[in-house]
Amino acid sequence: MNTLSPISSITLEGRDFFIKRDELIDPYLSGNKYRKLYSLLQTPKNKYNKIISYGGTQSNAMLALAAICREKEWEFIYYTQTLSPIVKEQKYGNYYESLYLGMKTIELERSLYKEYISGLRLNLDDKSLLIDQGGADVSAKAGLEVLASELREQLKDEKFSKLKAIATPSGTGTTALYLALSLPEYTVYTTPCIGSVEYLKEQMQAP
Ligand SMILES: *Cc1c(COP(=O)(O)O)cnc(C)c1O
């Protein structure tokens, strides 16, 4: 696994943009998922025997967890709302690939979903780890600090001397928040790709 991802550049309408190519790190842990799940990747196999998570079946975090669990030989249980027959039969995509990697899905009816998910954390034994939707987790801090120090090192190069801002898309906002905290010398911009600005602010303020 090559962790020091390169920086590419692109010129759009006369302006230079630089792109940190984290999607090249691993085929399954694409983009920021490698960073967010960094601590889990460093965790010894014998610490857990089961990882539990939940969310949608298009999730990149789900696929990343499926890949990690396969490598660590951990059971991976994923809760999701009732799936359409189309999703179940598809022979491509994140859900299909995650099943191939050994994920077990448990479908929950829409009306029971929220309550059931809130109850998950109450019934954990010490060999099971619950990871919130999208891989949002305080342990993401460690991996994003690694990204920040990589960036700080790479951006010392003269060609980046005019760089003042960094932009990243947000799901849970975990990446944007920890990146902004770890790189105070840059302005970090983000935009919600799911939900609203309010949802994002709320997430970032969660304890
Ligand atoms: C997971 C993901 C995001 C969102 O990251 P957060 O840390 O949850 O905000 C954005 N873009 C892509 C491609 C992702 O896979």
PDBQT file of the ligand as one rigid body, heavy atoms in Angstrom, charges set to zero:
ROOT
HETATM    1  C1  LIG A 301     -16.673   9.436   2.204  1.00  0.00    +0.000 C 
HETATM    2  C2  LIG A 301     -16.540  10.386   1.114  1.00  0.00    +0.000 A 
HETATM    3  C3  LIG A 301     -16.730  11.762   1.322  1.00  0.00    +0.000 A 
HETATM    4  C4  LIG A 301     -17.137  12.327   2.646  1.00  0.00    +0.000 C 
HETATM    5  O1  LIG A 301     -16.168  12.319   3.659  1.00  0.00    +0.000 OA
HETATM    6  P1  LIG A 301     -16.566  12.812   5.129  1.00  0.00    +0.000 P 
HETATM    7  O2  LIG A 301     -15.311  12.690   5.920  1.00  0.00    +0.000 OA
HETATM    8  O3  LIG A 301     -17.637  11.858   5.613  1.00  0.00    +0.000 OA
HETATM    9  O4  LIG A 301     -17.082  14.188   5.033  1.00  0.00    +0.000 OA
HETATM   10  C5  LIG A 301     -16.575  12.596   0.240  1.00  0.00    +0.000 A 
HETATM   11  N1  LIG A 301     -16.251  12.143  -0.977  1.00  0.00    +0.000 NA
HETATM   12  C6  LIG A 301     -16.057  10.824  -1.217  1.00  0.00    +0.000 A 
HETATM   13  C7  LIG A 301     -15.695  10.365  -2.596  1.00  0.00    +0.000 C 
HETATM   14  C8  LIG A 301     -16.204   9.900  -0.180  1.00  0.00    +0.000 A 
HETATM   15  O5  LIG A 301     -16.030   8.582  -0.426  1.00  0.00    +0.000 OA
ENDROOT
TORSDOF 0
